[in-house]
Amino acid sequence: MDSEAQARFDLIRENLAEVLNPEILESILAEGRHPRIYWGTATTGKPHVGYFLAALKIAQLLRAQCDVVVLLADIHGFLDNLKAPLELVESRAQYYRKIITAILESVGVPTEKLQFVLGSSYQKTPEYVMDVYRLSSLISESDAKKAGAEVVKQTDNAPLSGLLYPVLQVLDEEHLKVDCQLGGMDQRKLFAAATEWLPKLGYRKRAHLINPMISGLKGAKMSSSVEDSKIDLLDPPESISKKIRKAEAAPKVVEDNGVIALVEFVLLPAAALKGRKEFQVERRDEEPLIYTDIKQLEEDYKNDILTPQLLKPAVAAGLVSLMAPIQAAYQASPEWQEITLKAYPPPVVEKKQKKVKNKGSRFPGANVGQAQVNGPESTEK
């Protein structure tokens, strides 16, 4: 590769946990072509701050002159243990499109070259459905379970649709005509399956870019379905501050520290995209601590120079600032607000029916009709 191709490849793989089959991308770049890369998201729960990881990577891919496709996987959402009921799927896909665009624009990334594709727009075609049948006949139940183990919700007596989920995701690589797929570390088994399964149908294998997983605010990975572990992208500032304040962040411990993870994977990369990679921590009566590198921050945290009490308000302020343009875009768009109500309707709370007590005929205000119904009361002692 020449120096320009190498610089593009370095940008593509920056901040990733792993690249599978990197030689595929190297050869495309050496030819001077633009790699076509897709990132898919099942349109289920509301996107949270962890989505910045994928969005920031997409921003880098666009800068590396890649053609980027965002798959709004509406059918996948339905297949994954009915996480997205069919009647809400279309509205949720529209919501995801709005919020992913807003994330990228919030860090100054132009989105004209970004292509959005709805899964159901091609996943119901005869060619695609026939490929689902063909691949289903070539892989075992245990292969499908293993591939989807960390992606599909695991339950006892799970629906058959969970086994189809990885089959569809593998076939998406061929039917979207991409060279590479971007995803999180939880998708690694599925990516390995894609490398093995696609050649069974005579299709070429693809490269895979694997993002690290961001820790949740309660230690485990951040998840749309665990309310206390995540910060929604439309959470108001006071809610963001409260969630960060309550987050688990033991002094001197950097492992599985969700607050530090937000600096490493969201705040520092976002600042870099805006042109000034730094994270500032204000201190009372002292100069602020300024970090341009996560290792430097972790070292200060281990040595208790940077305490949870100092770190948390700085992270909360950074997130509030980062998400302000997303909030502003939402407030300025009645269309987006209407889509949100349709996609995530507020739960219907049934009013409890008040029981009418039968007080008999001797209480003040009793009417004759009630006395007759109840009959004469006994006066015996």
C-alpha positions in Angstrom: 0.0 0.0 0.0 1.1 3.5 -0.7 1.2 6.1 2.1 -2.3 7.5 1.3 -3.8 4.0 1.4 -1.9 3.2 4.6 -3.2 6.4 6.3 -6.8 5.4 5.3 -6.3 1.9 6.7 -4.9 3.3 10.0 -8.0 5.5 10.3 -10.3 2.6 9.6 -8.8 0.4 12.4 -8.2 3.2 14.9 -9.7 2.5 18.4 -11.0 -1.0 17.4 -10.7 -4.1 19.6 -9.9 -6.3 16.6 -10.0 -6.5 12.8 -10.9 -9.9 11.2 -9.5 -10.6 7.7 -7.8 -7.1 7.4 -6.1 -8.2 4.1 -9.5 -7.8 2.4 -9.6 -4.1 3.2 -5.8 -3.7 2.5 -6.2 -5.0 -1.0 -9.2 -2.8 -1.8 -7.4 0.3 -0.5 -4.2 -0.7 -2.4 -6.3 -0.6 -5.6 -7.5 2.9 -4.7 -11.1 1.8 -4.3 -13.6 2.9 -1.5 -14.5 0.0 0.8 -18.2 -0.5 1.3 -18.9 -1.1 5.0 -22.1 -1.6 6.8 -23.2 -1.3 10.4 -26.6 -2.8 11.4 -28.8 -2.0 14.4 -32.0 -3.8 15.4 -34.6 -1.1 15.9 -35.8 -2.1 19.3 -35.1 -0.1 22.5 -34.2 3.6 22.5 -30.6 4.2 21.5 -28.3 5.2 24.4 -25.0 6.9 24.8 -23.2 3.7 23.9 -24.3 4.2 20.3 -21.7 7.0 20.1 -19.1 4.2 19.8 -20.5 3.0 16.5 -21.3 6.6 15.4 -17.8 7.9 16.1 -16.4 4.9 14.2 -18.7 5.6 11.3 -17.5 9.2 11.3 -13.9 7.9 11.0 -14.9 5.5 8.2 -16.5 8.4 6.3 -13.3 10.4 6.7 -11.4 7.4 5.3 -13.5 7.7 2.2 -15.5 4.5 2.8 -19.0 4.1 1.5 -21.0 3.5 4.7 -24.4 1.8 4.9 -26.5 1.9 8.1 -28.9 -1.0 8.2 -32.0 -0.3 10.2 -32.8 -4.0 10.9 -36.5 -3.9 11.6 -37.1 -7.6 10.9 -34.2 -8.5 13.1 -35.8 -6.6 16.0 -39.0 -8.6 15.5 -37.1 -11.9 15.3 -35.1 -11.3 18.5 -37.7 -12.6 21.0 -40.3 -10.1 19.8 -38.3 -7.1 21.2 -40.0 -4.9 18.6 -43.7 -5.7 18.0 -44.5 -5.5 14.3 -46.9 -2.6 14.7 -44.1 -0.4 16.2 -41.3 -1.5 13.9 -41.7 1.1 11.2 -41.9 4.0 13.6 -38.9 2.7 15.5 -36.9 2.5 12.3 -37.7 6.2 11.6 -36.7 7.1 15.1 -33.3 5.4 14.7 -32.7 7.1 11.5 -33.3 10.5 13.1 -31.2 9.9 16.1 -28.2 8.3 14.3 -28.1 11.3 11.9 -28.3 13.7 14.9 -25.4 11.9 16.7 -23.1 12.3 13.6 -24.1 15.9 13.1 -23.5 16.7 16.8 -19.8 15.9 16.3 -19.6 17.8 13.0 -19.7 14.8 10.6 -21.5 15.5 7.2 -24.0 12.7 6.6 -24.8 13.2 2.8 -22.7 10.2 1.9 -24.3 8.0 4.6 -26.8 5.5 3.2 -29.7 4.2 5.3 -31.3 0.9 4.3 -34.4 -0.7 5.9 -34.0 -4.4 6.4 -37.5 -5.2 5.2 -36.9 -3.4 1.9 -34.8 -6.4 0.7 -35.2 -9.2 3.3 -38.6 -10.3 1.8 -37.4 -10.6 -1.8 -37.5 -14.1 -3.4 -33.7 -14.1 -3.8 -33.1 -13.3 -0.1 -35.7 -15.7 1.2 -34.3 -18.5 -1.0 -30.8 -17.8 0.5 -32.3 -18.1 4.0 -33.6 -21.6 3.1 -30.3 -22.6 1.5 -28.2 -21.5 4.4 -30.6 -23.0 6.9 -30.1 -26.4 5.2 -26.3 -26.2 5.5 -25.8 -25.2 9.2 -26.8 -27.0 12.3 -29.0 -25.8 15.2 -26.0 -25.7 17.5 -24.1 -23.6 15.0 -26.9 -21.0 14.8 -27.3 -21.0 18.6 -23.5 -20.5 19.1 -23.4 -17.7 16.5 -26.2 -15.7 18.1 -25.4 -16.5 21.7 -24.4 -13.0 22.7 -26.7 -11.1 20.3 -30.1 -12.8 20.6 -31.9 -12.9 23.9 -31.5 -16.3 25.4 -34.5 -17.9 27.1 -35.8 -21.3 28.0 -38.0 -22.7 25.2 -37.0 -19.7 23.0 -38.9 -19.1 19.7 -37.4 -20.5 16.5 -36.9 -16.9 15.2 -33.8 -16.6 17.4 -32.1 -19.2 15.3 -32.9 -17.3 12.1 -31.5 -14.0 13.4 -27.8 -14.9 12.8 -28.7 -16.5 9.4 -30.2 -13.2 8.3 -27.3 -11.1 9.6 -24.7 -13.2 7.7 -26.7 -13.0 4.5 -27.0 -9.2 4.9 -23.3 -8.9 4.0 -23.9 -10.5 0.6 -27.2 -8.8 -0.2 -26.0 -5.3 0.8 -23.0 -6.0 -1.5 -20.5 -4.8 1.2 -16.8 -5.6 1.7 -16.9 -5.4 5.5 -19.2 -5.2 8.6 -18.8 -3.1 11.7 -20.1 -4.3 15.1 -19.3 -4.7 18.8 -17.3 -7.4 20.5 -20.6 -9.2 21.4 -20.9 -10.0 17.7 -17.5 -11.7 17.3 -19.0 -15.2 17.2 -21.5 -14.1 14.5 -18.7 -12.5 12.4 -16.6 -15.7 12.7 -19.7 -17.7 11.5 -20.2 -15.3 8.5 -16.6 -16.0 7.4 -17.3 -19.7 7.5 -20.9 -19.8 6.2 -20.9 -17.4 3.2 -18.4 -19.6 1.2 -20.9 -22.5 1.6 -23.2 -20.6 -0.7 -20.5 -19.7 -3.1 -20.2 -16.1 -1.7 -17.0 -14.4 -0.8 -16.0 -13.8 2.8 -15.9 -10.3 4.3 -13.7 -8.3 6.7 -15.1 -7.4 10.1 -14.3 -4.4 12.3 -14.9 -5.0 16.0 -15.6 -2.2 18.4 -14.8 -2.6 22.1 -17.9 -2.9 24.4 -18.6 0.1 26.7 -19.2 -0.7 30.3 -22.6 0.2 31.7 -23.1 2.5 34.7 -23.7 -0.6 36.8 -20.6 -2.5 35.7 -22.0 -4.8 33.0 -22.2 -3.8 29.3 -24.5 -0.9 28.5 -27.9 -2.2 27.4 -31.1 -0.6 26.1 -33.1 -3.0 28.3 -31.4 -2.1 31.6 -32.6 1.4 32.5 -30.0 2.1 35.3 -27.1 1.0 33.2 -27.5 3.5 30.3 -28.0 7.1 29.4 -30.6 7.7 26.7 -29.6 10.2 24.0 -32.7 12.4 24.8 -32.3 12.2 28.6 -32.6 15.8 30.1 -29.4 17.3 31.7 -30.7 16.7 35.3 -31.3 13.0 34.5 -27.8 12.6 33.0 -26.2 14.2 36.1 -28.3 12.0 38.4 -27.4 8.8 36.6 -23.7 9.6 36.5 -23.8 10.6 40.2 -25.3 7.2 41.1 -23.0 5.2 38.8 -20.6 2.6 40.2 -17.1 4.0 40.2 -14.9 2.6 43.0 -11.9 4.8 43.9 -8.6 3.7 42.3 -10.4 0.9 40.3 -10.3 1.4 36.5 -11.5 -2.0 35.4 -15.2 -2.2 34.4 -15.6 1.4 35.4 -18.4 2.8 33.2 -17.6 6.4 34.0 -14.0 6.1 32.8 -15.3 4.1 29.8 -17.5 7.1 28.8 -14.3 9.3 28.7 -12.3 6.7 26.7 -14.9 5.7 24.2 -17.2 8.7 23.9 -15.9 12.1 25.2 -12.2 11.9 24.0 -13.0 10.5 20.5 -15.8 13.1 20.1 -13.5 15.9 21.1 -10.9 14.6 18.6 -13.5 14.7 15.8 -14.3 18.3 16.8 -10.5 19.2 16.4 -9.3 19.3 20.1 -8.8 16.0 21.8 -9.0 16.8 25.5 -11.1 16.2 28.6 -11.1 18.7 31.4 -11.8 18.2 35.1 -12.4 21.2 37.2 -11.1 21.4 40.8 -11.9 23.8 43.6 -9.0 26.2 44.4 -6.7 24.3 42.0 -5.8 24.3 38.4 -8.1 22.0 36.3 -6.8 18.6 35.3 -6.6 18.3 31.5 -6.3 14.9 29.8 -5.5 14.2 26.2 -4.9 10.5 26.7 -6.9 7.9 28.6 -3.7 6.2 30.0 -2.8 9.4 31.7 -6.3 9.7 33.2 -6.3 6.1 34.4 -2.9 6.6 36.1 -4.2 9.6 38.0 -7.4 7.7 39.0 -5.3 4.7 40.3 -3.3 7.1 42.4 -6.4 8.9 43.7 -5.3 12.2 42.2 -8.5 12.0 40.2 -11.2 10.9 42.5 -14.8 9.8 41.7 -16.0 13.0 43.2 -14.0 15.0 40.7 -14.5 12.7 37.7 -18.3 12.3 37.8 -19.3 16.0 37.5 -16.8 16.5 34.7 -18.2 13.5 32.8 -21.8 14.6 33.3 -20.9 18.1 32.1 -19.1 16.6 29.0 -22.1 14.4 28.1 -24.6 17.3 28.6 -22.6 19.4 26.3 -22.1 16.6 23.7 -25.8 15.8 23.6 -27.1 19.4 23.6 -27.2 19.5 19.7 -29.2 16.2 19.7 -31.7 17.6 22.2 -31.9 20.8 20.2 -32.6 18.9 17.0 -35.3 16.9 18.7 -37.0 20.0 20.2 -37.0 21.7 16.8 -38.6 18.8 15.0 -42.4 18.2 15.6 -42.1 15.4 13.1 -39.4 13.6 15.2 -41.5 14.1 18.4 -44.5 12.6 16.7 -42.4 9.6 15.5 -41.2 9.1 19.1 -44.7 8.9 20.5 -45.6 6.3 17.9 -42.4 4.3 18.3 -42.4 4.3 22.1 -46.0 5.0 23.2 -46.3 5.7 27.0 -47.6 2.7 28.9 -51.3 2.7 29.5 -52.0 2.8 33.2 -55.3 1.2 34.1 -57.2 3.1 36.8 -58.2 1.0 39.7 -62.0 0.8 40.1 -62.9 2.0 43.6 -64.9 -0.5 45.5 -68.2 0.7 46.9 -68.5 -0.4 50.4 -71.9 -1.6 51.7 -72.4 0.4 54.8 -75.9 -0.9 55.6 -78.9 1.3 56.3 -77.9 3.0 59.6 -75.3 5.4 58.4 -76.3 9.1 58.0 -77.7 9.8 54.5 -78.8 6.2 53.8 -81.7 6.1 51.4 -84.8 4.0 51.7 -83.9 2.0 48.6 -80.7 0.8 50.2 -82.5 0.0 53.5 -85.0 -2.1 51.6 -82.2 -3.9 49.7 -80.2 -4.6 52.9 -83.3 -5.6 54.9 -83.9 -4.7 58.6 -80.9 -5.0 60.8 -81.0 -7.0 63.9 -81.0 -5.1 67.1 -80.4 -8.1 69.3 -77.3 -7.9 71.6 
